[in-house]
Amino acid sequence: MEKDIDRILWTEEALTQRVTQLASQITADFASCPSPPILLGVATGAFIFLADLVREINLPVSVDFIRASSYGSSTHSDGAPKFSLDVKLNIQDKHVIVVEDIIDTGNTLCCLVAHLKKKGASSISVCTLLDKPSRRKVNFELVGNGKYYCGFECPDYFVVGYGLDFAERYRNLRFIGVLKPEIYKM
């Protein structure tokens, strides 16, 4: 797998350090809330990031997943997110932190925030490992006193590793790297 990587953008050490910083900020921001936040991982890409993040948050939290995708086996979003797994926990009047692997066009996140708002969340925050603002087509609005947490701003490359994939491969790399174009243009 590593032979398919053009270069490493974030090492395992850099990821660990940044996840710890994000968890500390979330802990501080939600410490005085009367009810613990619900961390809602966007499957499947965010599962490693979510697991590491949850272990570093020093608060009682609940965890759930939602599956939303607009990529399929492509390297570009088709702009029409599909939800194939919905949140199981009751989020009515709760603080929800959506945990994403990467925000690209913003389409999926915008639809997801609207979906969770309809379910009655009192606040919706977003914690994304990577943000790729150069590709943004749709802006999203946080709900209530929602906050925005970002691990790294990502240049406009197709990246894999640490949960991010191409055609369900490369998720288990311990770093985030740029996939060689000849791999995904075959």
N, C-alpha and C positions, 0 to 999 in steps of 0.2 A: 504493500500500500504506500509506503513512504517514497518509493520511486516515482509515484504519480504526483508528488507534491513539488511545485516549482520553488516555493520558499515558505518558511515559517514566519507568520506574522506575530503570534503570541505563544510563548513557551508555556509549558506546564506550570512553571514557577510564577510567571506573570499572571496567568489565569487564577492560580491559587491566591495570590496577593490581592488581586482585584475583587474576587468573590468575597474575601474576608472584609474588605473595605465596604462593599455594598451591604453585606449583612450587618455590619456595625451601624451603618447609617439607617437601615430599616429598623434595627433594634431601638435606636435612639428616637426615631420618628414615631414609632408605634408603642413605646413603653407606657405612655399614659392613657392609651385607649382602654375603655371599659371592657371591650371584648377583643380577643386575639384576632389578628388578621387571618384570612384564608389565602394561602398561596395557591394560585391556579396555574399549573404548568400547561403550556401549550405543547401537546404531544405531536410528534415524538422528539423533535429536535431539542427541546429544553430539558429533557429528563436528567442529563448529567449535571448541567448547570443548576437545576432545581435541587437535586440531591445534595450537592456541595453547599449551596446557599442555605438550605434549611438547617444543615448541621452546624452552621456558623451563627445563625440567628439565636439570640439569647432571650427568647420569649416563647410562651406556649403558642403554637401555630397549628392550623389545620391545613391539610394538603389535599388537593383534588386535581383532576386533569380534564382538559377539553381538547378535542382533536379538531384542528382547523388547518386546512391546507389549500394553497393556490398554486403549488408547484408541480405536483405529481412527480414524474421522472425527468422533468425539464430543468433547465438552469434559469428560466425566467417565469415569473408569475403570470398566470393567465388572467389575473384581475378579478376572478370570481371565486372567492373562498368558499370552501365546502366544509360544513360541520358534520363529522361522522360520530362524534362522542360528545355528549353534553355534560355539564357539571352535575354531580350527584348531590353535593351538599346544598343545604338551604342557604342562599346568600342574601336573603331579604334582610335589609338593615344591617348588613355586615360590611366590614372593610375588606376589599378584595385586592390582592396584588397579582396582576397577570404577569407570569414569568415566561418570557420569550427567549428564543435563541438568537433571532435576528429580526430587525425591522427593516424592511426593504421599501416597497412601494407604499406601505401603510394601509393597503386595502384590507388585509386580513385583520389587522388590529382595530381598524375603524369599525368593521362589522362586529368584531368580538366585543368591543366596548359597548356598542349599541345593544347587543344581545344581553350583556350582563346588566346594563342599565334597566332594561325591560324586566329583568328578574328581581329588581329592587335593591341592588347593592347600594349602601349608603355612601361609599366612596370606592373609586376604582383607580388604583395606581398601576404603573407599569414598571417592571424591572426587566430590562433586556440586556443580554450579554453583549450584543453587537447592534449598532445602529448605522445604517447606510443611507444618510440623508441625501446623497447625490442622486438616489433613485426614487425619492419620495414623489408620489403622485397625489396622495390623499393625506391630509393632516387629521390627526385624531385628537379628541378632547378628553381630558381626564374628568372624572365625575366627583362631585363633592370636594373634599380637601385632598384629592388624589395627588400623588407625587410621581415624578419621573426619575428613574434610576437607570443609568447607562454604564455598562462596563467599559466598552471601547467604541470609538467611532471607526467604522470599517471603510477602507477605500473600496472603490468599485471593482472588486475582484470576486470571482466565484470561490468561496472559502468552504473548507470542510474540516472536520475534527471536533472533538469535545462535544459530541452530540449532533453536529451539523453534518449533513450527508449529501451525496450525489447518488441517486438511484439506490438508496438504502445502504450504501457503502461508506466507509471512512468514519463513521460515528465514533468508533472506539480509539481513534488517535488521541493521544494525551495533549496535543497542542492544536492550534488552529493554523492552517496553512492554505496557500493558494493552490488550487487544483490546476494542473497543467491543461491548457485548452484542448490539446489533442485527445485528452481523456473524455471530455464531455462533448466534443464535436464529432465523435465517431458515429 
